[in-house]
Amino acid sequence: MKSWIEAARLRTLPLSLSGIIAGSFMAAAKGVFDPVICILALFTTTGFQIISNFANDYGDGVKGTDNEDRVGPQRALQSGAISPSAMKNGIKITGVISFALALLLIYVSFGTEYLFYSILFIVLGLACVVAAIKYTIGVNAYGYSGYGDLFVFIFFGLLSVCGTYFLYSKSIEFSVFLPACTIGLLSVGVLNLNNMRDQESDKKSGKNTIVVKIGNEFARYYHFYLLGASFLFALLYTAINFHSPYQFLFLIAFIPVFKHFKTVYDNKDPKTLDPELKKLALSTFLFAIFFGIGLLL
């Protein structure tokens, strides 16, 4: 059980839940919040994240990407704590449970009245499962071709925030995409940190992440643009929808973000970046909380 909990990598959950929290707060500010939808969305997203973590462990394990050159914590397949066949079964079981939760969420949100929306979100749910699995598994795993950043931006940012808001409101507004971009870009920042840390081992094993393609120096510039743009999108949303000074509470979350960037910019050894992943993930979670509270005050 301990090995499975470690393989689930629960420390990644705050990042994956940030979009659900932000979307829910925006719905609450519009007066369309539903606690049942919120709880089901949080559980569904947790399931999808665990699938992704299991699949990442399996894909990198069987391809030999997780080897003695890897800097981060040792994975379950890498250590031998979980066999490849057991991990594959874990992915299947978690996938079934998560998709069942997604179906329940869709039914509670749309019932039988919004059939088209239900079908659309079923397709999106399947896309989430496929995207989680195909990140590192298979011959054409997109994480090995440098598309991981794009998929993280779409699923952790746009789909998570905008999709959650739509579940409550049955409609969408342009401004909702702005905080969605903020959370998406911060999430890509976490992935970029991970790839900077693992650059050497990824390069040796043929995992062509963006960092491998552009090198560590440009990856630091890329990191600056990700964090800077995330801040500007949040600021733009607040300017467009301003009604209270409390809306600037989200600035508190960016204090550790910019402090984190200085650490990354001054870094000379990417292998020491592992603690920064947790800091940026938690800062993203704090942004979602403070951003949401500011909307309600």
Contacts in CASP RR format, 6 or more apart in sequence:
PFRMAT RR
TARGET T0000
AUTHOR 0000-0000-0000
METHOD contacts of the structure
MODEL  1
MKSWIEAARLRTLPLSLSGIIAGSFMAAAKGVFDPVICILALFTTTGFQI
ISNFANDYGDGVKGTDNEDRVGPQRALQSGAISPSAMKNGIKITGVISFA
LALLLIYVSFGTEYLFYSILFIVLGLACVVAAIKYTIGVNAYGYSGYGDL
FVFIFFGLLSVCGTYFLYSKSIEFSVFLPACTIGLLSVGVLNLNNMRDQE
SDKKSGKNTIVVKIGNEFARYYHFYLLGASFLFALLYTAINFHSPYQFLF
LIAFIPVFKHFKTVYDNKDPKTLDPELKKLALSTFLFAIFFGIGLLL
3 76 0 8 1.000
3 81 0 8 1.000
3 82 0 8 1.000
4 76 0 8 1.000
4 82 0 8 1.000
6 76 0 8 1.000
6 81 0 8 1.000
7 53 0 8 1.000
7 54 0 8 1.000
7 57 0 8 1.000
7 75 0 8 1.000
7 76 0 8 1.000
7 81 0 8 1.000
7 82 0 8 1.000
7 87 0 8 1.000
8 50 0 8 1.000
8 53 0 8 1.000
8 54 0 8 1.000
9 53 0 8 1.000
11 278 0 8 1.000
11 281 0 8 1.000
12 49 0 8 1.000
12 53 0 8 1.000
12 281 0 8 1.000
13 46 0 8 1.000
13 49 0 8 1.000
14 281 0 8 1.000
14 282 0 8 1.000
14 284 0 8 1.000
14 285 0 8 1.000
15 156 0 8 1.000
15 187 0 8 1.000
15 190 0 8 1.000
15 281 0 8 1.000
15 284 0 8 1.000
15 285 0 8 1.000
16 45 0 8 1.000
16 46 0 8 1.000
16 48 0 8 1.000
16 49 0 8 1.000
16 156 0 8 1.000
16 160 0 8 1.000
17 42 0 8 1.000
17 45 0 8 1.000
17 46 0 8 1.000
17 285 0 8 1.000
17 288 0 8 1.000
18 156 0 8 1.000
18 160 0 8 1.000
18 183 0 8 1.000
18 186 0 8 1.000
18 187 0 8 1.000
18 284 0 8 1.000
18 285 0 8 1.000
18 287 0 8 1.000
18 288 0 8 1.000
19 156 0 8 1.000
19 157 0 8 1.000
19 160 0 8 1.000
19 161 0 8 1.000
19 164 0 8 1.000
19 180 0 8 1.000
19 183 0 8 1.000
19 288 0 8 1.000
20 38 0 8 1.000
20 41 0 8 1.000
20 42 0 8 1.000
20 45 0 8 1.000
20 160 0 8 1.000
20 164 0 8 1.000
21 285 0 8 1.000
21 288 0 8 1.000
21 289 0 8 1.000
21 292 0 8 1.000
22 161 0 8 1.000
22 164 0 8 1.000
22 179 0 8 1.000
22 180 0 8 1.000
22 183 0 8 1.000
22 287 0 8 1.000
22 288 0 8 1.000
22 291 0 8 1.000
22 292 0 8 1.000
23 160 0 8 1.000
23 161 0 8 1.000
23 162 0 8 1.000
23 163 0 8 1.000
23 164 0 8 1.000
23 165 0 8 1.000
23 168 0 8 1.000
23 176 0 8 1.000
23 179 0 8 1.000
24 33 0 8 1.000
24 38 0 8 1.000
24 41 0 8 1.000
24 164 0 8 1.000
24 168 0 8 1.000
25 288 0 8 1.000
25 291 0 8 1.000
25 292 0 8 1.000
25 293 0 8 1.000
25 295 0 8 1.000
25 296 0 8 1.000
26 161 0 8 1.000
26 165 0 8 1.000
26 176 0 8 1.000
26 179 0 8 1.000
26 292 0 8 1.000
26 295 0 8 1.000
27 33 0 8 1.000
27 34 0 8 1.000
27 164 0 8 1.000
27 165 0 8 1.000
27 168 0 8 1.000
27 169 0 8 1.000
28 292 0 8 1.000
28 295 0 8 1.000
28 296 0 8 1.000
29 292 0 8 1.000
29 295 0 8 1.000
29 296 0 8 1.000
30 168 0 8 1.000
30 169 0 8 1.000
32 168 0 8 1.000
32 169 0 8 1.000
33 168 0 8 1.000
34 108 0 8 1.000
34 109 0 8 1.000
34 168 0 8 1.000
36 108 0 8 1.000
37 105 0 8 1.000
37 108 0 8 1.000
37 109 0 8 1.000
37 167 0 8 1.000
37 168 0 8 1.000
40 101 0 8 1.000
40 104 0 8 1.000
40 105 0 8 1.000
40 108 0 8 1.000
41 105 0 8 1.000
41 164 0 8 1.000
41 167 0 8 1.000
43 101 0 8 1.000
44 98 0 8 1.000
44 101 0 8 1.000
44 102 0 8 1.000
44 105 0 8 1.000
45 160 0 8 1.000
47 94 0 8 1.000
47 95 0 8 1.000
47 97 0 8 1.000
47 98 0 8 1.000
47 101 0 8 1.000
48 98 0 8 1.000
48 128 0 8 1.000
48 129 0 8 1.000
48 132 0 8 1.000
49 132 0 8 1.000
50 94 0 8 1.000
50 98 0 8 1.000
51 91 0 8 1.000
51 94 0 8 1.000
51 95 0 8 1.000
51 98 0 8 1.000
51 129 0 8 1.000
51 132 0 8 1.000
51 133 0 8 1.000
52 132 0 8 1.000
52 133 0 8 1.000
52 135 0 8 1.000
54 87 0 8 1.000
54 90 0 8 1.000
54 91 0 8 1.000
54 94 0 8 1.000
55 91 0 8 1.000
55 132 0 8 1.000
55 133 0 8 1.000
55 134 0 8 1.000
55 135 0 8 1.000
55 136 0 8 1.000
55 137 0 8 1.000
56 135 0 8 1.000
56 136 0 8 1.000
57 66 0 8 1.000
57 75 0 8 1.000
57 76 0 8 1.000
57 77 0 8 1.000
57 82 0 8 1.000
57 87 0 8 1.000
58 77 0 8 1.000
58 84 0 8 1.000
58 87 0 8 1.000
58 88 0 8 1.000
58 91 0 8 1.000
58 136 0 8 1.000
58 137 0 8 1.000
59 65 0 8 1.000
59 77 0 8 1.000
59 136 0 8 1.000
59 137 0 8 1.000
59 138 0 8 1.000
59 141 0 8 1.000
60 66 0 8 1.000
60 75 0 8 1.000
60 77 0 8 1.000
60 78 0 8 1.000
60 136 0 8 1.000
60 207 0 8 1.000
61 75 0 8 1.000
61 77 0 8 1.000
61 78 0 8 1.000
61 84 0 8 1.000
62 77 0 8 1.000
62 84 0 8 1.000
63 136 0 8 1.000
63 205 0 8 1.000
64 205 0 8 1.000
65 136 0 8 1.000
65 201 0 8 1.000
65 202 0 8 1.000
65 205 0 8 1.000
65 206 0 8 1.000
65 207 0 8 1.000
66 74 0 8 1.000
66 75 0 8 1.000
66 77 0 8 1.000
66 78 0 8 1.000
67 78 0 8 1.000
67 201 0 8 1.000
67 205 0 8 1.000
69 200 0 8 1.000
69 201 0 8 1.000
69 204 0 8 1.000
70 78 0 8 1.000
70 198 0 8 1.000
70 201 0 8 1.000
71 197 0 8 1.000
71 198 0 8 1.000
71 201 0 8 1.000
71 270 0 8 1.000
71 271 0 8 1.000
71 274 0 8 1.000
72 197 0 8 1.000
72 198 0 8 1.000
72 274 0 8 1.000
73 274 0 8 1.000
76 82 0 8 1.000
76 87 0 8 1.000
77 83 0 8 1.000
77 84 0 8 1.000
77 87 0 8 1.000
91 133 0 8 1.000
95 129 0 8 1.000
98 129 0 8 1.000
99 125 0 8 1.000
99 126 0 8 1.000
99 129 0 8 1.000
102 121 0 8 1.000
102 122 0 8 1.000
102 125 0 8 1.000
102 128 0 8 1.000
103 122 0 8 1.000
105 167 0 8 1.000
106 118 0 8 1.000
106 121 0 8 1.000
106 122 0 8 1.000
107 118 0 8 1.000
109 117 0 8 1.000
109 121 0 8 1.000
109 167 0 8 1.000
109 168 0 8 1.000
110 117 0 8 1.000
110 118 0 8 1.000
110 121 0 8 1.000
110 170 0 8 1.000
111 118 0 8 1.000
114 170 0 8 1.000
117 166 0 8 1.000
117 170 0 8 1.000
121 163 0 8 1.000
121 167 0 8 1.000
124 159 0 8 1.000
124 163 0 8 1.000
128 155 0 8 1.000
128 159 0 8 1.000
131 151 0 8 1.000
131 155 0 8 1.000
134 140 0 8 1.000
134 141 0 8 1.000
134 142 0 8 1.000
135 141 0 8 1.000
135 142 0 8 1.000
135 143 0 8 1.000
135 148 0 8 1.000
135 151 0 8 1.000
136 143 0 8 1.000
136 144 0 8 1.000
142 148 0 8 1.000
142 151 0 8 1.000
143 151 0 8 1.000
143 207 0 8 1.000
143 209 0 8 1.000
144 206 0 8 1.000
144 207 0 8 1.000
144 208 0 8 1.000
145 208 0 8 1.000
146 208 0 8 1.000
146 209 0 8 1.000
146 210 0 8 1.000
146 213 0 8 1.000
148 191 0 8 1.000
148 209 0 8 1.000
148 210 0 8 1.000
149 188 0 8 1.000
149 191 0 8 1.000
149 192 0 8 1.000
149 210 0 8 1.000
152 184 0 8 1.000
152 187 0 8 1.000
152 188 0 8 1.000
152 191 0 8 1.000
153 184 0 8 1.000
153 185 0 8 1.000
153 187 0 8 1.000
153 188 0 8 1.000
156 183 0 8 1.000
156 184 0 8 1.000
156 187 0 8 1.000
156 188 0 8 1.000
157 180 0 8 1.000
157 181 0 8 1.000
157 183 0 8 1.000
157 184 0 8 1.000
157 187 0 8 1.000
158 177 0 8 1.000
158 180 0 8 1.000
158 181 0 8 1.000
158 184 0 8 1.000
160 180 0 8 1.000
160 183 0 8 1.000
160 184 0 8 1.000
161 176 0 8 1.000
161 179 0 8 1.000
161 180 0 8 1.000
161 183 0 8 1.000
162 172 0 8 1.000
162 176 0 8 1.000
162 177 0 8 1.000
162 180 0 8 1.000
163 172 0 8 1.000
165 172 0 8 1.000
165 176 0 8 1.000
166 172 0 8 1.000
175 237 0 8 1.000
175 240 0 8 1.000
175 241 0 8 1.000
178 233 0 8 1.000
178 234 0 8 1.000
178 236 0 8 1.000
178 237 0 8 1.000
178 240 0 8 1.000
179 233 0 8 1.000
179 234 0 8 1.000
179 237 0 8 1.000
179 291 0 8 1.000
181 229 0 8 1.000
181 230 0 8 1.000
181 233 0 8 1.000
182 230 0 8 1.000
182 231 0 8 1.000
182 233 0 8 1.000
182 234 0 8 1.000
182 237 0 8 1.000
182 287 0 8 1.000
182 291 0 8 1.000
183 230 0 8 1.000
183 284 0 8 1.000
183 287 0 8 1.000
183 288 0 8 1.000
184 230 0 8 1.000
185 226 0 8 1.000
185 227 0 8 1.000
185 228 0 8 1.000
185 229 0 8 1.000
185 230 0 8 1.000
185 233 0 8 1.000
186 226 0 8 1.000
186 227 0 8 1.000
186 230 0 8 1.000
186 257 0 8 1.000
186 280 0 8 1.000
186 283 0 8 1.000
186 284 0 8 1.000
186 287 0 8 1.000
187 284 0 8 1.000
188 226 0 8 1.000
189 223 0 8 1.000
189 226 0 8 1.000
189 227 0 8 1.000
189 280 0 8 1.000
190 277 0 8 1.000
190 280 0 8 1.000
190 281 0 8 1.000
190 284 0 8 1.000
192 210 0 8 1.000
192 211 0 8 1.000
192 219 0 8 1.000
192 222 0 8 1.000
192 223 0 8 1.000
192 226 0 8 1.000
193 223 0 8 1.000
193 264 0 8 1.000
193 273 0 8 1.000
193 276 0 8 1.000
193 277 0 8 1.000
193 280 0 8 1.000
194 277 0 8 1.000
195 202 0 8 1.000
195 209 0 8 1.000
195 210 0 8 1.000
195 211 0 8 1.000
195 212 0 8 1.000
195 219 0 8 1.000
196 211 0 8 1.000
196 216 0 8 1.000
196 219 0 8 1.000
196 220 0 8 1.000
196 223 0 8 1.000
196 264 0 8 1.000
196 270 0 8 1.000
196 273 0 8 1.000
197 270 0 8 1.000
197 271 0 8 1.000
197 273 0 8 1.000
197 274 0 8 1.000
197 277 0 8 1.000
198 207 0 8 1.000
198 209 0 8 1.000
199 209 0 8 1.000
199 211 0 8 1.000
199 212 0 8 1.000
199 215 0 8 1.000
199 216 0 8 1.000
199 219 0 8 1.000
199 270 0 8 1.000
200 270 0 8 1.000
202 208 0 8 1.000
202 209 0 8 1.000
202 211 0 8 1.000
202 212 0 8 1.000
203 212 0 8 1.000
206 212 0 8 1.000
210 219 0 8 1.000
210 222 0 8 1.000
211 219 0 8 1.000
214 222 0 8 1.000
216 270 0 8 1.000
220 264 0 8 1.000
220 265 0 8 1.000
220 267 0 8 1.000
223 261 0 8 1.000
223 264 0 8 1.000
223 265 0 8 1.000
224 261 0 8 1.000
224 265 0 8 1.000
227 257 0 8 1.000
227 258 0 8 1.000
227 260 0 8 1.000
227 261 0 8 1.000
230 257 0 8 1.000
231 254 0 8 1.000
231 257 0 8 1.000
234 250 0 8 1.000
234 254 0 8 1.000
234 287 0 8 1.000
234 291 0 8 1.000
238 247 0 8 1.000
238 248 0 8 1.000
238 250 0 8 1.000
241 247 0 8 1.000
244 294 0 8 1.000
244 297 0 8 1.000
246 293 0 8 1.000
246 294 0 8 1.000
246 297 0 8 1.000
247 294 0 8 1.000
247 295 0 8 1.000
249 290 0 8 1.000
249 291 0 8 1.000
249 293 0 8 1.000
249 294 0 8 1.000
249 297 0 8 1.000
250 287 0 8 1.000
250 290 0 8 1.000
250 291 0 8 1.000
250 292 0 8 1.000
250 294 0 8 1.000
252 286 0 8 1.000
252 290 0 8 1.000
253 283 0 8 1.000
253 284 0 8 1.000
253 286 0 8 1.000
253 287 0 8 1.000
253 289 0 8 1.000
253 290 0 8 1.000
253 291 0 8 1.000
254 283 0 8 1.000
254 287 0 8 1.000
256 279 0 8 1.000
256 282 0 8 1.000
256 283 0 8 1.000
256 286 0 8 1.000
257 280 0 8 1.000
257 283 0 8 1.000
257 287 0 8 1.000
260 276 0 8 1.000
260 279 0 8 1.000
260 280 0 8 1.000
260 283 0 8 1.000
263 276 0 8 1.000
264 273 0 8 1.000
264 276 0 8 1.000
267 273 0 8 1.000
END
